[in-house]
Amino acid sequence: QVGRSLMADFAAELADRLAITDKIYRYCRSVDRLDVAVGHSVFHEDSHADFGASYVGPGRGWIDFICVEHLRFLHHSHQVSNIIIEIDGDRAGSESYVTATLRRQDGDHIIQHEFWARYVDTWSKRDGDWAIDTRHCIVDYGSTREVDALPGNPRSKRDASDPSYGVLGGS
């Protein structure tokens, strides 16, 4: 019985870790594909987001804001790594390292913005669903430079016409 109980506890914690990690990844997908619905699913309705000088307010409001803001850019890509999660019942905290690269047109020049930052999040599990209560984005450093752009793949889209939606659907 004890062994079975420990295995059940381990399986539940593993499932919670995977659910939180999945939401962290889906956040990146939402802002890169400009998918507001997916982004909203990452944040509880009453969540709070602090992205420093660019935005402080409701978490879902951040998604609305950044998906419009990203339209100013030609391309953008977010990668998350070094995810650390501490779970305590139906509450959790996490830190995730993020690298964000964005490109914009400036006359005849392509300007690339690069950021190395961390998402420091608090989470809660409500009705069986993990989502963010608070997110603090801490930019550790960044750079801006002119680049010589290589040709991109014309199939890469920032909406539901991207080939990934054929495999993943709307999630």
TORKOL-4160 file (C-alpha; in steps of 0.2 Angstrom, whole numbers, padded with zeros to 4 digits, m for minus):
171
<pt num="1" X="0000" Y="0000" Z="0000"/>
<pt num="2" X="0014" Y="0012" Z="0004"/>
<pt num="3" X="0023" Y="0009" Z="m0012"/>
<pt num="4" X="0007" Y="0011" Z="m0022"/>
<pt num="5" X="0003" Y="0028" Z="m0013"/>
<pt num="6" X="0021" Y="0034" Z="m0016"/>
<pt num="7" X="0019" Y="0030" Z="m0035"/>
<pt num="8" X="0002" Y="0038" Z="m0036"/>
<pt num="9" X="0010" Y="0054" Z="m0027"/>
<pt num="10" X="0024" Y="0053" Z="m0039"/>
<pt num="11" X="0013" Y="0051" Z="m0054"/>
<pt num="12" X="0002" Y="0066" Z="m0049"/>
<pt num="13" X="0017" Y="0077" Z="m0046"/>
<pt num="14" X="0024" Y="0072" Z="m0063"/>
<pt num="15" X="0008" Y="0076" Z="m0071"/>
<pt num="16" X="0007" Y="0093" Z="m0063"/>
<pt num="17" X="0025" Y="0097" Z="m0069"/>
<pt num="18" X="0021" Y="0092" Z="m0086"/>
<pt num="19" X="0005" Y="0103" Z="m0086"/>
<pt num="20" X="0014" Y="0118" Z="m0080"/>
<pt num="21" X="0028" Y="0115" Z="m0093"/>
<pt num="22" X="0016" Y="0113" Z="m0107"/>
<pt num="23" X="0008" Y="0130" Z="m0103"/>
<pt num="24" X="0025" Y="0138" Z="m0102"/>
<pt num="25" X="0028" Y="0132" Z="m0120"/>
<pt num="26" X="0011" Y="0136" Z="m0126"/>
<pt num="27" X="0014" Y="0154" Z="m0120"/>
<pt num="28" X="0028" Y="0155" Z="m0133"/>
<pt num="29" X="0017" Y="0147" Z="m0146"/>
<pt num="30" X="0004" Y="0160" Z="m0143"/>
<pt num="31" X="0015" Y="0175" Z="m0145"/>
<pt num="32" X="0024" Y="0168" Z="m0160"/>
<pt num="33" X="0008" Y="0163" Z="m0169"/>
<pt num="34" X="m0002" Y="0178" Z="m0163"/>
<pt num="35" X="m0014" Y="0166" Z="m0155"/>
<pt num="36" X="m0024" Y="0176" Z="m0142"/>
<pt num="37" X="m0035" Y="0161" Z="m0137"/>
<pt num="38" X="m0020" Y="0150" Z="m0133"/>
<pt num="39" X="m0012" Y="0164" Z="m0124"/>
<pt num="40" X="m0027" Y="0167" Z="m0113"/>
<pt num="41" X="m0027" Y="0149" Z="m0108"/>
<pt num="42" X="m0010" Y="0151" Z="m0100"/>
<pt num="43" X="m0016" Y="0165" Z="m0088"/>
<pt num="44" X="m0031" Y="0164" Z="m0075"/>
<pt num="45" X="m0044" Y="0177" Z="m0079"/>
<pt num="46" X="m0039" Y="0187" Z="m0063"/>
<pt num="47" X="m0020" Y="0185" Z="m0066"/>
<pt num="48" X="m0007" Y="0199" Z="m0066"/>
<pt num="49" X="0008" Y="0202" Z="m0077"/>
<pt num="50" X="0023" Y="0213" Z="m0075"/>
<pt num="51" X="0034" Y="0216" Z="m0090"/>
<pt num="52" X="0042" Y="0231" Z="m0083"/>
<pt num="53" X="0041" Y="0247" Z="m0093"/>
<pt num="54" X="0031" Y="0239" Z="m0108"/>
<pt num="55" X="0016" Y="0233" Z="m0098"/>
<pt num="56" X="0009" Y="0230" Z="m0081"/>
<pt num="57" X="m0008" Y="0224" Z="m0079"/>
<pt num="58" X="m0020" Y="0209" Z="m0082"/>
<pt num="59" X="m0011" Y="0193" Z="m0088"/>
<pt num="60" X="m0024" Y="0191" Z="m0102"/>
<pt num="61" X="m0022" Y="0209" Z="m0106"/>
<pt num="62" X="m0004" Y="0206" Z="m0109"/>
<pt num="63" X="m0008" Y="0193" Z="m0122"/>
<pt num="64" X="m0020" Y="0205" Z="m0131"/>
<pt num="65" X="m0007" Y="0219" Z="m0130"/>
<pt num="66" X="0008" Y="0209" Z="m0136"/>
<pt num="67" X="m0001" Y="0200" Z="m0151"/>
<pt num="68" X="m0005" Y="0217" Z="m0158"/>
<pt num="69" X="0013" Y="0224" Z="m0154"/>
<pt num="70" X="0021" Y="0210" Z="m0163"/>
<pt num="71" X="0012" Y="0215" Z="m0179"/>
<pt num="72" X="0026" Y="0229" Z="m0180"/>
<pt num="73" X="0039" Y="0215" Z="m0182"/>
<pt num="74" X="0043" Y="0205" Z="m0198"/>
<pt num="75" X="0047" Y="0189" Z="m0187"/>
<pt num="76" X="0049" Y="0184" Z="m0169"/>
<pt num="77" X="0053" Y="0168" Z="m0160"/>
<pt num="78" X="0053" Y="0164" Z="m0142"/>
<pt num="79" X="0062" Y="0149" Z="m0134"/>
<pt num="80" X="0061" Y="0143" Z="m0116"/>
<pt num="81" X="0073" Y="0133" Z="m0106"/>
<pt num="82" X="0080" Y="0129" Z="m0089"/>
<pt num="83" X="0062" Y="0127" Z="m0082"/>
<pt num="84" X="0062" Y="0125" Z="m0063"/>
<pt num="85" X="0046" Y="0121" Z="m0054"/>
<pt num="86" X="0041" Y="0120" Z="m0036"/>
<pt num="87" X="0024" Y="0113" Z="m0032"/>
<pt num="88" X="0015" Y="0114" Z="m0016"/>
<pt num="89" X="m0002" Y="0106" Z="m0018"/>
<pt num="90" X="m0013" Y="0116" Z="m0030"/>
<pt num="91" X="0000" Y="0131" Z="m0030"/>
<pt num="92" X="0017" Y="0132" Z="m0038"/>
<pt num="93" X="0031" Y="0143" Z="m0043"/>
<pt num="94" X="0042" Y="0142" Z="m0058"/>
<pt num="95" X="0057" Y="0151" Z="m0066"/>
<pt num="96" X="0060" Y="0149" Z="m0085"/>
<pt num="97" X="0074" Y="0156" Z="m0095"/>
<pt num="98" X="0068" Y="0164" Z="m0111"/>
<pt num="99" X="0077" Y="0170" Z="m0127"/>
<pt num="100" X="0067" Y="0181" Z="m0138"/>
<pt num="101" X="0072" Y="0187" Z="m0155"/>
<pt num="102" X="0062" Y="0199" Z="m0165"/>
<pt num="103" X="0065" Y="0208" Z="m0182"/>
<pt num="104" X="0059" Y="0224" Z="m0189"/>
<pt num="105" X="0061" Y="0234" Z="m0205"/>
<pt num="106" X="0069" Y="0251" Z="m0203"/>
<pt num="107" X="0070" Y="0259" Z="m0221"/>
<pt num="108" X="0082" Y="0248" Z="m0230"/>
<pt num="109" X="0088" Y="0240" Z="m0215"/>
<pt num="110" X="0083" Y="0224" Z="m0205"/>
<pt num="111" X="0085" Y="0227" Z="m0186"/>
<pt num="112" X="0086" Y="0212" Z="m0174"/>
<pt num="113" X="0081" Y="0214" Z="m0156"/>
<pt num="114" X="0087" Y="0200" Z="m0144"/>
<pt num="115" X="0082" Y="0198" Z="m0126"/>
<pt num="116" X="0088" Y="0186" Z="m0113"/>
<pt num="117" X="0076" Y="0185" Z="m0099"/>
<pt num="118" X="0067" Y="0175" Z="m0086"/>
<pt num="119" X="0048" Y="0172" Z="m0083"/>
<pt num="120" X="0046" Y="0171" Z="m0064"/>
<pt num="121" X="0028" Y="0164" Z="m0062"/>
<pt num="122" X="0016" Y="0159" Z="m0048"/>
<pt num="123" X="0003" Y="0146" Z="m0053"/>
<pt num="124" X="m0013" Y="0139" Z="m0046"/>
<pt num="125" X="m0023" Y="0124" Z="m0051"/>
<pt num="126" X="m0041" Y="0128" Z="m0052"/>
<pt num="127" X="m0054" Y="0115" Z="m0058"/>
<pt num="128" X="m0040" Y="0104" Z="m0063"/>
<pt num="129" X="m0032" Y="0117" Z="m0074"/>
<pt num="130" X="m0015" Y="0125" Z="m0070"/>
<pt num="131" X="m0013" Y="0143" Z="m0076"/>
<pt num="132" X="m0003" Y="0158" Z="m0071"/>
<pt num="133" X="m0008" Y="0169" Z="m0056"/>
<pt num="134" X="0007" Y="0181" Z="m0058"/>
<pt num="135" X="0021" Y="0183" Z="m0071"/>
<pt num="136" X="0036" Y="0194" Z="m0069"/>
<pt num="137" X="0047" Y="0195" Z="m0084"/>
<pt num="138" X="0064" Y="0200" Z="m0079"/>
<pt num="139" X="0075" Y="0205" Z="m0094"/>
<pt num="140" X="0093" Y="0201" Z="m0089"/>
<pt num="141" X="0101" Y="0209" Z="m0104"/>
<pt num="142" X="0098" Y="0212" Z="m0123"/>
<pt num="143" X="0104" Y="0219" Z="m0139"/>
<pt num="144" X="0099" Y="0228" Z="m0155"/>
<pt num="145" X="0109" Y="0226" Z="m0171"/>
<pt num="146" X="0107" Y="0227" Z="m0190"/>
<pt num="147" X="0107" Y="0210" Z="m0198"/>
<pt num="148" X="0109" Y="0203" Z="m0216"/>
<pt num="149" X="0093" Y="0193" Z="m0217"/>
<pt num="150" X="0093" Y="0176" Z="m0224"/>
<pt num="151" X="0077" Y="0171" Z="m0234"/>
<pt num="152" X="0064" Y="0163" Z="m0223"/>
<pt num="153" X="0052" Y="0149" Z="m0227"/>
<pt num="154" X="0036" Y="0156" Z="m0235"/>
<pt num="155" X="0026" Y="0142" Z="m0226"/>
<pt num="156" X="0030" Y="0150" Z="m0209"/>
<pt num="157" X="0015" Y="0160" Z="m0204"/>
<pt num="158" X="0010" Y="0170" Z="m0188"/>
<pt num="159" X="m0008" Y="0163" Z="m0188"/>
<pt num="160" X="m0018" Y="0147" Z="m0190"/>
<pt num="161" X="m0012" Y="0145" Z="m0208"/>
<pt num="162" X="0005" Y="0140" Z="m0201"/>
<pt num="163" X="0008" Y="0121" Z="m0204"/>
<pt num="164" X="0009" Y="0117" Z="m0186"/>
<pt num="165" X="m0010" Y="0120" Z="m0184"/>
<pt num="166" X="m0012" Y="0105" Z="m0196"/>
<pt num="167" X="m0003" Y="0094" Z="m0183"/>
<pt num="168" X="m0008" Y="0102" Z="m0167"/>
<pt num="169" X="m0025" Y="0110" Z="m0171"/>
<pt num="170" X="m0030" Y="0126" Z="m0162"/>
<pt num="171" X="m0021" Y="0122" Z="m0146"/>
